[in-house]
Amino acid sequence: MDKQIVDSTWSEFKSVCDDKSLFMQYNTIGNDYNLWAQDGIVLYTSAIRKTIPANTDQEDFEDNYKDDCNQVLTPKTNDGKSYVRAESRPLNMTTCFTCRGDSSTVIGGGTKLMWDATNGGDTFVSNGDGTKTLKIDFGFNDEVCIKEGAIYFFDTEWYGELEMWTYIPASIHPSGNDTYIDKFVISHFFKGDCPMGDELNTECASAEIPSYIRHQLWITLQSTDTTSRGFVSLEVYREGTV
């Protein structure tokens, strides 16, 4: 079948790339950005004139799309051979296992993903219903894809409960409030001891999560539980560890 070329405006072109998750490519010839993206036998094309000051289409492309263009469409080994990837990890990232979030400047320099309900340990807040909760807030200083994790726990009364939330902080949300947008783990119960780890396994991964997004682990225990301790390990994909 012959290749079909669909020429379009910038607005139409970026919409079809976004809708179909196509890899946008470009080169610069003279005063134009020449853009294209392929979907099977269909080649979508567009062009943006470069002006001073920048026009609206040019600003949109340069600010929101240009840095992500020209990705490799067919992965190759170091000796130039093509290969098929069965993994979910993006080409520009590596796999990172961590039991901590980041600080503002150091990968793994942030909050530890662990709890301690023993005397002198963490301060849990009573829920007034016979349970108490500890909220562990953490984030990453670059974009990450969260793949899976494992929960390690010790001496937990019947029963403990773990949840993992994702939220937009009040400092940047228009409402001025922390706004929860996703729940990665919903009411995962645990009891007793699991020193080898209870793995929450998946063959896929989340989409890239911007660095301004924050996360929280909610550890809920029985109010009488003063022996439970544990921690969480996350497997993430990120550029910062390449």
Secondary structure, 3 states (H helix, E strand, C coil): CCCEEEECCHHHHHHHHHHHCCCCEEEEECCEEEEEEEECCEEEEEEEECCCCCCHHHHHHHHHCHHHCCCCCCCECCCCCECCCCCCCCCCCEEEEECECCCCCCCCCCCECEEECCCCCCCCEECCCCEEEEEEEEECCCCEEEEEEEEEEEEEEEEEEEEEEEEECCCCCCCCCCEEEEEEEEEEEEEEEEEEEEEECCCCCCCCECCCCEEEEEEEEECCCCCCEEEEEEEEEECCCC
